[in-house]
């Protein structure tokens, strides 16, 4: 990373921010609009794998009554380009929302207007990508037949629907189906299709896709594709972060690079984490049990032949059938995918014994912790397939797996950290986060936390420009552990230190 134009980590180049009114001009009839750079108190841009479009906001300190003289009413457009002052200000290092090089953002509301003093008023302008506002204006009412990714692309680019001019990065789906979209918005239609899509991956497993927008374009892909490639190899890490304030080792000596030279302070500044916290942790066993993350019974009722079927999902039995963030193949591009480590062990958690076995039950063996009923049928559209475009008998298995995979992300380990702004990072990228354990740092041979350190997928980014600093608030998630927790060999009775004994009733003593 060349950095001779950088003064410090977090430095940025934002030469202008233009706002253009409903006539396509500024107050002085300039065709570029009104330059409001000096009025901006704070600029925020939001992207994420659970957000169908980019959104953002600007806090404006207005001393010239721009809001009334332009005027600003919610139909304006915003143009700007943000980069990191790198020598190579390439496409990957720039957030380009200009009309020429990128795609302008559209204002859709103004909030929090207030008078600060006699000469200054403050308000917040909210904006989003063109697809966000177009999604509110059109509806999809059509029957799509064929591969799921092809149906999504049709909605994405057709003039009567989303009519997007941006690039769509997609993962081919392995299933085909006929789906009737019943007069809903394009984003809702795509989300409806996302639940049915199954990735064409090297293991042909997994259910469910993500649809989201980043400054580089839109993505329609599976969670597995964010972790590993189609051939099973881990994806490349975009950045390594660590929670240390200065580049020194555990003995206080300055860290040198592979050539014996001191590390570049600016480069290291980008890797250092200012602050972090874990917003959620996979070990909320009560919540994940109720959600069906570990075990789930899906009862499918076949409307065609009036039959029903019970399918049981088992987290540990299914874990290795899909790719995950951490794996035993290493972090390099040449590493091969082997196995991942579950976020919770199979150790017995109660006295119950697995049917047909002497083993006591673990968290994945309680299939009735969540029970779902799913209506299904074949020949709904004259095709002998079920809800996922495959054999109808597999609907229950696939639904259980889809729900668990969704929960593993939503209720999994979620890390939030603040770092120096890096425009080349986008939602869906892989990063590595290293955090030391708090005990015995000077003498520890392996000072990194064995479970919480490792690879994460960026699930959302808040780009924040305020004053002379460009920062990012990254929310990152993982669904596996870099180090195994080990295998428990004891029974629950041995773990609990007592044998199961029947309870005995006791009368209340009224004396």
N, C-alpha and C positions, 0 to 999 in steps of 0.2 A: 504494500500500500504506500504509494508516494504521498508525501505530506509536506513538501517544502512551502506550500501556500498556507498551511495550517499554523495558527498561533497557539492553539491549545485544543485538547479533546473537547468536543462540543461546539467548536467554532462552526460557523455556517455562512452561507451566501444566499441572501434573499434580497435581490436587487429591487424588486417592486412587487406590489400587490395591487392590481387594478380591479375595480368594480365597474361594471357596465350596466346601465339601466335598461328598462324595457324597450327603449328605442335603439339600444346598441351603442350608447355613447355616454360620455361624462357630462359634468355640469357645463363645461366650455365647448360642448359638442365634439370633443375629441373622440376619434373612432376607437381609440384604445381604452377608453373609459376613464375613470378617476383614480389616480394613484393615491391610495390610502395607507401606504406603508407607515408613515409617521404617526398615524392615528391608532395603530394597533397596540394594545396593551398585552394581549396574549392571543396566540394562534394555536389551535388544536386540530389535529387530523386523526380520525379513528378508522382502523381497519381490523378485521378479525375473521377467523374461519367460521364463526357463527353469524357473521354479518353479510347479508346479500349485497351490500353496497358500501362504498366509502362515505363517511359523514364527517362533519367538522364544525367548528365554531370559531368566531373571532370576537374578542371583547374590544369595543371601540370607544376611545375617548374623543368626543366630537366637540370642537370649539367653533365650527363654521356652519353648523346646522346642515350637515351633509344629508342627514336622514330626511329632511324636509325639502331641500333644494335639488337633490338628485332626481327624484326622491327614491327612497328605499321602501319597497312594499312587499317584497317576497317573490319577485319574478326576475331578479337580476342575475348576472353571471360574474364569476370571479376568476381571474387569471393570475397565476404566479408560478415561479420555479424555485425550488429549494434544493440546494446541494451542500456537500460537506467541505467545500473549498479544496477539493483534491486536485492534484495536477491533471489527473485524467477524469474530468467531469463527464463520465460516460452515462449512458442511459441507466445503467444499474446503480449509479451513485446519485441519482437525481429523482426528485419527486416533481414531475413535469405536468402541470395543469394549465399550460398555455394553450391557446387556440391553434397555434402553428405546430408545436411539437408534441402536444398531449391532448388532453380533453378538459375544457373548462368545467368548473364546478358551479352548481346552480343554487342560488339562495332560495330557501323555502319558508323562512320565518324570521322574525325579529322579536327578541324577548328582553326582559329585565331592563327596560328603559327607565332611567332615573336621572335627576338633576344633581350633579355633584357640587356645583357652586353656581354663581351668577353667569359664568361664561362657559361652563363645561357640562355636557350631558354624556352619559355612558349607556351603552346598550350592547346586546350580544346578537351578532348575525349568525344564523345557522345555515349551513350549506351541505350539499351532497352531490354525488355524481348524477349525470343526466338520467341514468337508468333508474335511480331512486324515485325521481318525480314522474318519469314515464310509467313506472309500475303502478302508480296510483290512478292513471288515466285510461288504461286499456284493460281488457279482460281476454282470457283465453277460453274458448269453448270449442273443443275439437277432439276427435278421436285419433290417437297416434298409435302406429303399429310399427314394430321393428325393435332395433336395439334402443336401450334407454338413453344412451349418450346422444344418439342421433335425434331423438325426440327433444332432448334438452337444447341441442344446437339449433333445431328448427324454431323453438320458442325464442331463443336468444337473439337470432339474427333477422327473423322475418319482419318486414316493415309494419305489419299490422299488430305485431306483438311488442317485444322489447326493443327491437330495431337497434341493437347495439352495434357500434362501429369498432369496438375494442376487440382485442385478441381473447379467445377462449382456450385455456389450457385444460384439456380433458383427458380422462382415463377411459379407455374403451371398456364397456360393460360386456360381460359374458352372457347375459340373459337377454331375451327378447320378450316383448309382451305387447298386448293391445290395451291401451289405457284411454279411458274417456275422461277428459278434463272438463269439469262442470262449471264453466263461467266464473273463473277465479282470476286473480291477478297473475302476471307472469312469474313472479317470485314464488307465490303459493303453488303454482302449477309445477315449477321446477322442484320445490321442496317435496311435493307429492311424489314426483318421479324419483327423487333422491332416496326415499325410503325403500323403493323397490330395486334399486340398482345394485348389482353384484359385480365386483371388479374382476377383470380378466387378468389375474395375477398368476405368479408362478405356482401357487398352491391351489388356485381356484377356490378360495374360501373367503369368508367375510361377507357382510351384508350392510348396505347403506353407504351413501355418498355425502360429501360436503359440497356446498355451492357458496362461493364467497368472492369478493373483489379485493384486489390490492392495487397499488399504483401502476403495476405492470400489466394488469388485465384481470379477467375473471378466471376462476378455477372451478372445475367440476371433477372431483376425484374422491377416492376413498381415504380413510384415515391411514390404512396400511401404506398407501403410496407416499404419505408424508414421512414415513419411517424408513422404508426400504424401497429399492428399485424393483422393476418387474422381474429381474433375474435373482432377486433375493439378497442382493448386496445392500449394506447400509447406505443411506443417502449421505452426501457430503455435509459436514458441519460448516455453517456460515460464519460463526464466531465462537470463540472460547471466552467465557466470563469467569471471574473468580472474585471472591469477596476478600480482597486485600487492598489496603489503601496505598501502599507504595510497593514497587517491584523489588522486594527483598525476600530472601529465603527465611526459614524458621530460625536461623542463627543471627539474623540481622545483616547478612552480607548482601551486597548488591547482586542482583541476578544478571548473569551474562547470557548472551545468545550462543548459538552453536559455534560461532567463530571467536568466542571469547571477548566480544565487545559488549559494553553496557546496552541494555535494552532501550529502544526508542521510547522516551517518556510519553509522547503523544499517542503512539500505538498502544502502549500499555494503559494509557488513560481510557482508551476505548474499551479495553477488556475489563477494567475494574468496575465493580458494582458499587454504586453509592449507598444503596440500602435494599433490603429484601425482606420479604415475609412470605410464609406459606399460608395462603388464603383458605386452603382446603387440603385435606389429607385422605388418602385412600382408606386409612384405617378407621373410618367411621363405620364400624361393622354393623351397627344397628340400622343406619340409613341404607347401606348397600344391601343388607339382608332384605329389608322391606321393599326395596326397589327391584329386587330380582337380579342383582348384579352377579351374585354367586350361584344362585339356584333358582329355577323358575319352571313352573309347569304351565304349558300352553295347551289348552283344550280347543281343538279345531272342530267346528261343526260343518260338515259338508252338506250344503243345501241341495246339491244335485242328487246324491244318492241317500240322503237322510242319515248318514253315518257320523260318528264322532271318533276322535282319536286324541290320546294324551301323549305329549312329547315333553321330556324332561331335559332341561339345560343344566349342565354341570361345568362350572367355571374352570376348574383345573383340568378336566378332560378335554376341554375345547381350546385351552389357552394357546397351545403351540400350533393350532391350525391357521393362525393369522400372524402377520408381522407386527412387531411392537417397537417402541422407541429404543430401549436398551436391549442389547443382545450380546452373546458370548463371542461373537466374531470380531470384536474390536471396533475402533472408531474410524479406521482408515478406509480409503476408497477401494483398496484391494481386499478388504476383509470379506469373508463369506458369511452368509447368514446361517446360524446354527440354531440355538435355542435362546429363549428369553426367560427371565425369572419372574414368576407371578408376584404380585404385590402383597399377597397374604398366603400363609402356609396351609397345608392340609392336616395339620395336627388336630386330633379329636377335640371337640368343644363341648361334648355332653356324653351322657351314658348311652344314648341310643346306638344300636348296632345296625350297620348297613345290611339290607336284606340279602340273604344268601352269603353272608360273609361274617367273620368274627371281628372285623375292624369297626371301631366306634366312629360315629359320624363327625366329619369336619364341616366347615361352613358351606361347602358346595354340595353336601349330601341331603340338605333339607329342601327338597324340591317343592314342598308346599308353602315355603316362605312367601312366595307370590304365585298366584294363580290367575291366568288370563284366559278369556274366552274369545276365540277368533272365528267369525263366520268366513267360510271359503267355499269355492265351487270351481269345477271345470266347465267348459263349454259356455261360459258367460258371453264370450264373443266368438263362439263356434270354434274354439281351440281347446285341445285337451291339456290345459295347463291351469295352475292355480294362481294365487295372488302375486307370485314372484316370477311368473312366466316359465316355471319349471314344473316338475311333477307335483300335483296337488298334495300328495302325501308328505311332502317335505315342508309344507307351509309352517307347521308348528315349530319344527327345528329351526328354520330360518328366522322366524319371528322371535324366538327366545334368544338366539344369537344376536340379532339386531338390537334388541333392547339392552342386553348386557353390554355390548360394545359401546352403545350410546352412554350408558351409565358409567362405564369405566373412564370415560373422558369427562363427563359432567360432574361426577362425584369422585374423581380420582385426585391425584396429587396435583395441586395448582400453586405455582410459584409466581409471585409478583415482584419485580425488581425494577429499580430506576437506574438507567445507564446514560452515558453520553449519546447524543443523537447520531445515528448511523443510517443514512438514507438507503443503503444497500440492503438492509434487513426488511423483510416483509412477512406478513402473517403466513404461516405454513412452513417457514424455514426451520431447520434444525440448528440448535445451539448446544453448547456444552457449558454446564455450570458446575464449578468446583467450590465447595465450601468445606472448611476444615472443621473437625470435631473440636469441641471446647475443652476437652480434658487432655492433660499431658501433652501439650503441643510440642514442647521442646524435645521430648524423648520419643514421641510416637513415630513409628516407622512408616505408617500409612496414615497421614494426618487428615485425609479426606473422608467425609461422611460416606460410609459404604453404601447407603441406600438413597440418600437425597442428592448426592452428587451424581453427575452423569449427563446423559442426553435428554433434552426437552424439545418439544415442538412449540413454537411461538403461536399461541392461540389468538392473541390480540395485541395491537400496538397503539399506544397513544403518542403521536408526535407532538411535542410541546415546545413552542418558541415563545420565550419570554425574556426581554432584555437582551443580553449578549450571549445567552445560552440556548442551545438546542439539546433537549433531553428526550428520552423515550421511556415510557412506562410499559414494560413488557409483561404480559401475562403468559406464562408457559405451563404446559401440562405434560405429564408422562403417565403411561399405563403399565410400566414394568419397572423392575429394579436391576441395577447393574450388578449387584451382589445377591446371591441367594440367601434366604433366611435360615436355611438348613432344614433337615427333615426330622420331625419328632417321631421317636420310636415307642414312646410310652402311651399307655391307655389313658383315658380321661380320669379313671379312678386313681391311677398312679400320679397323674399330674395334680389332681385335686387333693391327694393325700388321704382319701377316705373311700370306702366302698359305698355303693348306693344302698340305702336302707329305706324301708317304707316309712312314710310319715305317720304319726299317730295323733288322733284328735285329743283335745283336752278341754274339759268343761271350764267355763269361767268361774273363778272363785269369787262369790259375792260377799264373803266375810271381810 
